[in-house]
Amino acid sequence: MFWKEMLNQSEEFLQDPNNIQYFSLKGHPEFPYISDLEEEEVLELMKEFVSSENQKLSIANMMSYAPVFEMMLVKKNLPSIFG
């Protein structure tokens, strides 16, 4: 599912754990590093990330944690002043 379509879904849809396979941030302008990854890889990483925070797996929770995950990817890709 295209990320813009996720924004128009009902809260019930976004909270239902059965719908996490539709999670995608591919092409989202606020998440360029996540967008560079394969959708399946993003889904697996986000599932692991949300689960490690003891949160219910849902599109809504994955969207909540996406900015944190993006910052982690940005930090990982920034050059260090120490080389």
C-alpha positions in Angstrom: 0.0 0.0 0.0 1.3 3.4 -0.9 2.1 5.6 2.1 -0.5 8.2 1.2 -3.2 5.5 1.1 -2.3 4.5 4.7 -3.0 8.0 5.9 -6.6 7.7 4.7 -7.4 4.5 6.4 -9.6 4.1 9.5 -8.1 4.0 13.0 -9.4 0.4 13.2 -7.5 -0.6 10.1 -4.3 1.1 11.4 -4.6 -0.6 14.8 -5.3 -4.1 13.4 -2.2 -6.3 13.7 -3.4 -8.3 10.6 -2.8 -5.3 8.4 0.9 -4.7 9.1 1.8 -6.3 5.8 0.4 -3.2 4.1 2.9 -0.9 5.9 5.1 1.0 3.5 7.0 4.3 3.6 8.5 3.9 0.1 8.8 7.3 -1.5 7.8 9.2 1.7 9.7 12.6 1.6 10.1 12.7 5.4 11.8 9.3 5.5 14.4 9.2 2.7 16.7 6.6 4.5 13.7 4.3 5.2 12.6 4.8 1.6 15.9 3.6 0.3 15.5 0.2 1.9 13.4 -2.7 0.5 9.8 -2.7 1.7 10.1 -6.2 3.1 13.3 -5.3 5.0 11.6 -2.1 6.4 8.6 -4.2 7.5 10.8 -6.7 9.3 13.0 -4.0 10.9 10.0 -2.0 12.1 8.3 -5.1 13.5 11.4 -5.9 15.5 11.8 -2.3 16.6 8.2 -1.9 17.7 8.3 -5.3 19.5 11.5 -4.4 21.3 9.6 -1.4 22.7 6.9 -3.8 24.0 4.3 -2.2 21.7 1.5 -3.9 19.8 2.3 -4.6 16.2 0.2 -2.3 14.1 0.6 0.2 11.3 -0.2 3.0 13.7 2.6 2.0 16.1 5.0 1.5 13.2 4.2 5.0 12.0 4.8 6.4 15.5 8.2 4.8 15.7 9.2 5.6 12.0 10.8 9.0 12.9 13.0 7.4 15.6 14.0 4.7 13.2 14.8 7.3 10.5 17.0 9.2 12.9 18.9 6.1 13.7 19.5 5.5 10.0 20.6 9.1 9.5 23.0 8.9 12.4 24.4 5.6 11.1 25.1 7.3 7.7 26.6 10.5 9.0 30.3 10.7 8.7 32.1 10.8 12.0 34.5 13.6 12.9 36.9 10.8 14.0 36.9 9.1 10.6 
